[in-house]
């Protein structure tokens, strides 16, 4: 990743989600950076300038840039385009731009409704407030930084989980995946030969979760039988003969059992009943 300067400058006064999130991301990239706010960029400023000044990271000029899908860039999108892929990888950078940044950029450019942009905007001082815009800006930036850090940690956690899931898939039978601990599994498992994933539950015992058809289609390849769904523990034991089966979700995608061997039995019995349908 290219080195970021230790200074930045953005506009003063009322702020929006694009300059707030751009600032938060810059501070994550370079914790030493000092950001100034004002209405005129200092002459010969030797830092990164954004959302003001009509330069590389501003979007207020007449010839502002648009994405290929027509979504206009705002400051956060422009900063992310320059640094996002090096920071988090090309695939995730594209995904984050599409799902998170573009709605904010669209809102900033067009005024269209966006709840997160509205939440950030409400950090601005009210018409009769005695707070300064700068003080309020830094409150908003602190929240934006938490949001970004949480997301980036989630992405890294998903990568670690992917490695754990792939290793477990190599040891399992191709139909019932048994994980040593819970990890995000759907990206690797969905679309494979696996029908169920079993993992230790944070409520104790083991969860048995049915695998969806695809990442876009939540239909289950092998749902739990309708006769099990929403039944009490006593009813489930009577229906299945599995002693520690204690729960089946009303929508048929999740069961829970006290013992691992019973969790495996739950998956196998569901598969057997599916074949008879």
N, C-alpha and C positions, 0 to 999 in steps of 0.2 A: 504494500500500500504506500502510495506517495505520502511524503511527510506533510503534515499540516502545520501551518504557522502557529505560533503561540498567541496570536491576536486575531480577533474577529470584530466585525462591525455590522450592525443591522439597524433598522429604523427605530426611532423612538415613538412615543405616543401609544395610541391604540394598537394592540397586537392581535394576531390571528394564529390559527393552528399551524400555518406553514412556517412562520418565523420561530414559533415556540418549539416545535418539534425539530426544526433544523438546528436550533441552538442546542437542544438536548442531545442530538446525535453527534454534533461537533464536540461536545464536552465528553461524550463517551469515547470518541475517537482519540481525543487529546485532552486528558484531564487537566493539563497545565494551561489550556487556552483561557484567555481573558476576553470576554465579549463586552464591547461598548455598544450603547444605544444612543442614537441621535438623529438629527434631521438633515445633516450634511456630512458626507464622508470626509474625514480630515484629509487635507492635501498630502500627497505622497504616503498615504497609509500603506503599511507593508504587511498587512494581514489579509484574511479572507473576508470579502464583503458580500453580503447576501440580502436579498429582499429590498435592496436599495441600490442606487448607483448605476442602474441599467447595464450591469456587466454580466458575467457568465452565470451568476447565481441570482439574477433578478428576473422578474417576469412581468414587469409593468410597462415595458416598451411596446410599441405598436407591432413589431415583428417578433413577439414572444413565441416560444417554441411549443409545439404540440407533439404528443405521442402518435404513433402510427394509428392507434384506434380513435384518435381525435380528442383525447383527454388533454387539456392544457397543463403544462407544468406550472407549479408554483415553487417557492423557494425550497421546501423540503424535498420535492421531487427532483429538483435540479442538483441539490447536494447529494441525494441518494444515488442518482445516476452516476455521479462522479466517483463516489466512494463505497457504495453499498456492496457491489460484487466482490471487491477486494476484501471487504470486512467479513462477509458472511457466505460468499459463494454465489456463483451466477444464478443457479436455479432458485435458491431461496430469495435472492435479491429481486428477481423477476416476480416471484410469487408475492412477496411483501409489497412491492410496488402496486401490483394489481389489486390486492385485497385490502391493503391498509392505506397506502399513500394516495393513490388515485382519487378515492372519494374525498379526501381532505383537499387535494389540489383542485378538484372540480368545484368543491364548495367555496374555496377561497377565490377562484376566478369568476364564478357565476352567481354565487350567493345561494346555490341550491341547498336544501336542508341536509344537514349531517349532524348526528347527535354528538359525536366526539368534538367536532369543530365548535358546536354550540357550547359544550361544557368548557372548552378552553376559552372561548370568547367571554364566558361569564366570569372569568377571573379578572377581567378589566374592571377598574373602579366604576361604581355607579355614578350617575349624574350628580348626586349630592354627597359623594364620598370624599373624605379628606386624604385618602391613600394616594400615593403616587403611582403612575403607570409603571415605573421601573420596579418598584417593590412588588406590585401585582404580577408583573411579567415573570419575575424570578420565582414566585410561588407557582405559577402555571408551568414554568420550565421544570421545576422540581418534580411535579406530577408526571409530566411528559417523559422525563428521564426514567422514572420508575416504570412506566408503561413499556418503554423501549427495552430497558434492561430485563424486565420480566419476559418479554417476547424473545429476546436473543438467548436468554438462558433456556427457555423452552425449546428453541431450535437446537441448541447444543445438547440438551437432554434427549431430544428425539434421535439425534445421531448416536448417542451412547446406547439408547434403547434399541436402535436398529441393529447394532452389533450384537447385543445380547439375544435378540429375537432370531437373527440369522443363525447364530450358534445353536440355539435350542431347536431350530427347524432341522438342522443336520442330525440331531439326536432323536427326533421324534419320528412317528410312523407314517407321516404324510396325511393323516386324517385328523388326529387329535394332537394339538400342540400343547406341550406342558412347559410353562415358563417357571424358572426358579423364583422369580419375583415379578411383580407387575412391571411392565414397560409398555410404552406405546407400540402396538403390534400391527395395527390394521394396514399400514402402508405396505409392509412386507407380506403379510398373510393373505390379505384380500386378493382374490384372483388366482390364488394357488390351489392346491389340492385339499388344503385343510378345511375342515368343517367346523371345528370347535377349538377354542383356546382356553386353557385352564391356567390359573395363576392364584397365588395366595391373596386372600381378600384382606383389606385393611380393617375389616370387621371381625376377623378371625375366620378360620376355615378356608375354603377355596371357592373361587368364582368359576363358572363354566359359561363362556360366552360364545354364541353362535356367530359365524363369520358371514358378513354381508357379501352380496354378489359382486359388487364393485365399489370403488370409492365414490362413484356418482349415484349408485343404486343401493339403497339400504335394505332391499329385500334380502332375507336370510337364505343362504343355500340350504340349510337344514334347521328350521326353527324347532323349538321345543313343542311337543304336542299341545293342541288347544286344551285338552283335558287337564293338563297340568297348570295352565296359566292362572295365576292369582289364587291358587289353592293354599290352604293352611299347611303347616308342617305335618300335622297328623294325616291330613288327606293325601299329601304327596307320598308319604311313607306307605299308606294303604294302596295307592295307585301303582307304585313302582316297586315296592319291596326293598328300596334303598334306605337303610336305617338312618343315615345322617343327612339326607336331603331335606333342607329346611325352607327353601324358597324357590319360586319360579315367577319371574316377572310377568305381569298381565299381558305384555306385548310379546312374550315368548322368545326374547333374545338372551335372557340371562337366568341361570340357576345358581344356587349356592348349596354347598355341602360341607359338613364338618371335616371330613377326611378326604385325602387325596384319592385313595382307591375308590371311594364312593363318587367323587367328582368324575373320575374316568368312567365309572359305570353309568352315570347320568348321560354322558355324551354317547356312549355305546348304545344304550337303550333308545335314545332319541334317534340314532341312526337306524336301528333295527325297525322301529315303528315307522320311520319315513319310507323305508323300502316296502312296507306292507301297504302303504297308502295307494 
